[in-house]
Amino acid sequence: MSKNILIVDDAKFMRSLLKDILSKTGYNIVGEATNGEEAVAMYKELMPDLVTMDITMPGKSGLE
């Protein structure tokens, strides 16, 4: 069974890199967010199994 993952990072390059690596290993990327506020809203909507979170982002950080 494929796990659903939400990728959260303000750097497009890093989101693309993670998406590529995780997709090639069989994970299903259900969304990409660029900041903490977007991540919270997408999490509530998508209910992923796992979230990768950048710690330092504008607005709400990954730690918040």
Backbone as CSV, one residue per row, in Angstrom:
resi,resn,N_x,N_y,N_z,CA_x,CA_y,CA_z,C_x,C_y,C_z
1,MET,0.843,-1.190,0.000,0.000,0.000,0.000,0.884,1.248,0.000
2,SER,0.582,2.166,-0.880,1.348,3.394,-1.007,0.972,4.382,0.101
3,LYS,1.968,4.994,0.692,1.742,6.014,1.723,1.591,7.370,1.057
4,ASN,0.648,8.171,1.557,0.400,9.517,1.043,1.240,10.523,1.820
5,ILE,1.956,11.368,1.088,2.878,12.317,1.705,2.579,13.736,1.250
6,LEU,2.642,14.667,2.204,2.549,16.101,1.940,3.944,16.684,2.140
7,ILE,4.460,17.376,1.140,5.789,17.988,1.214,5.629,19.472,1.489
8,VAL,6.334,19.968,2.509,6.247,21.379,2.878,7.646,21.974,2.922
9,ASP,7.897,22.926,2.032,9.190,23.620,1.991,9.002,24.885,1.171
10,ASP,9.636,25.980,1.588,9.497,27.225,0.834,10.384,27.238,-0.410
11,ALA,11.344,26.333,-0.511,12.228,26.264,-1.674,11.682,25.262,-2.701
12,LYS,11.348,25.767,-3.866,10.797,24.912,-4.927,11.759,23.784,-5.286
13,PHE,13.049,24.093,-5.322,14.054,23.078,-5.644,13.972,21.907,-4.662
14,MET,13.852,22.194,-3.380,13.808,21.147,-2.372,12.521,20.335,-2.478
15,ARG,11.390,20.999,-2.735,10.136,20.267,-2.925,10.245,19.325,-4.120
16,SER,10.814,19.818,-5.207,10.977,18.994,-6.410,11.902,17.812,-6.155
17,LEU,12.992,18.041,-5.452,13.945,16.978,-5.136,13.288,15.891,-4.287
18,LEU,12.610,16.305,-3.222,11.927,15.343,-2.354,10.839,14.586,-3.110
19,LYS,10.080,15.305,-3.917,9.016,14.671,-4.699,9.585,13.606,-5.627
20,ASP,10.675,13.928,-6.287,11.311,12.992,-7.208,11.804,11.742,-6.469
21,ILE,12.511,11.930,-5.379,13.050,10.805,-4.606,11.933,9.931,-4.061
22,LEU,10.946,10.555,-3.430,9.869,9.785,-2.803,8.976,9.093,-3.828
23,SER,8.698,9.748,-4.933,7.868,9.140,-5.986,8.541,7.907,-6.580
24,LYS,9.849,7.998,-6.792,10.588,6.875,-7.363,10.628,5.664,-6.427
25,THR,10.435,5.884,-5.140,10.461,4.774,-4.183,9.064,4.287,-3.823
26,GLY,8.059,4.756,-4.577,6.709,4.220,-4.431,5.749,5.009,-3.561
27,TYR,6.170,6.166,-3.079,5.269,6.977,-2.261,4.391,7.848,-3.148
28,ASN,3.211,8.185,-2.648,2.252,9.009,-3.370,2.287,10.427,-2.792
29,ILE,2.718,11.390,-3.586,2.777,12.784,-3.134,1.402,13.394,-3.373
30,VAL,0.702,13.713,-2.283,-0.662,14.231,-2.410,-0.718,15.746,-2.460
31,GLY,0.381,16.418,-2.089,0.387,17.869,-2.142,1.727,18.457,-1.784
32,GLU,1.874,19.743,-2.135,3.077,20.505,-1.816,2.642,21.859,-1.274
33,ALA,3.198,22.237,-0.139,2.889,23.536,0.461,4.176,24.348,0.581
34,THR,4.041,25.683,0.525,5.215,26.553,0.564,5.432,27.228,1.909
35,ASN,4.484,27.070,2.834,4.649,27.657,4.173,3.769,26.911,5.175
36,GLY,3.920,27.254,6.438,3.195,26.556,7.496,1.683,26.717,7.436
37,GLU,1.220,27.925,7.102,-0.224,28.148,7.026,-0.854,27.274,5.940
38,GLU,-0.205,27.248,4.786,-0.670,26.428,3.679,-0.645,24.945,4.067
39,ALA,0.396,24.548,4.781,0.552,23.154,5.199,-0.584,22.706,6.116
40,VAL,-0.956,23.535,7.066,-2.034,23.188,7.995,-3.348,23.006,7.234
41,ALA,-3.646,23.936,6.328,-4.881,23.846,5.542,-4.882,22.601,4.661
42,MET,-3.753,22.310,4.016,-3.669,21.140,3.148,-3.731,19.848,3.955
43,TYR,-3.138,19.854,5.142,-3.189,18.660,5.983,-4.631,18.316,6.342
44,LYS,-5.389,19.334,6.731,-6.790,19.108,7.101,-7.607,18.571,5.931
45,GLU,-7.289,19.043,4.735,-8.021,18.621,3.536,-7.584,17.231,3.052
46,LEU,-6.268,17.001,3.015,-5.726,15.791,2.392,-5.508,14.618,3.347
47,MET,-5.320,14.900,4.644,-5.065,13.875,5.659,-3.974,12.885,5.223
48,PRO,-2.763,13.389,4.932,-1.683,12.501,4.490,-1.202,11.599,5.632
49,ASP,-0.512,10.524,5.261,0.071,9.623,6.247,1.342,10.206,6.855
50,LEU,2.022,11.067,6.085,3.301,11.639,6.503,3.442,13.036,5.936
51,VAL,4.093,13.919,6.702,4.385,15.275,6.242,5.880,15.518,6.395
52,THR,6.543,15.940,5.307,7.924,16.398,5.417,7.851,17.903,5.600
53,MET,8.579,18.434,6.583,8.409,19.838,6.936,9.756,20.544,7.068
54,ASP,9.925,21.621,6.318,11.098,22.479,6.469,10.953,23.207,7.802
55,ILE,12.048,23.383,8.513,11.974,24.051,9.813,11.882,25.567,9.659
56,THR,12.665,26.136,8.741,12.703,27.587,8.583,11.951,27.997,7.323
57,MET,10.804,28.670,7.532,10.000,29.172,6.418,9.389,30.496,6.825
58,PRO,9.056,31.353,5.846,8.376,32.605,6.182,6.979,32.318,6.746
59,GLY,6.488,33.222,7.576,5.170,33.006,8.192,5.300,32.015,9.327
60,LYS,4.582,30.936,9.233,4.603,29.883,10.256,5.703,28.887,9.906
61,SER,6.635,28.680,10.835,7.747,27.755,10.581,7.312,26.307,10.766
62,GLY,8.186,25.400,10.384,7.920,23.983,10.548,7.799,23.576,11.998
63,LEU,8.443,24.301,12.890,8.348,23.985,14.326,7.036,24.460,14.931
64,GLU,6.490,25.518,14.373,5.208,26.018,14.887,4.102,25.071,14.496
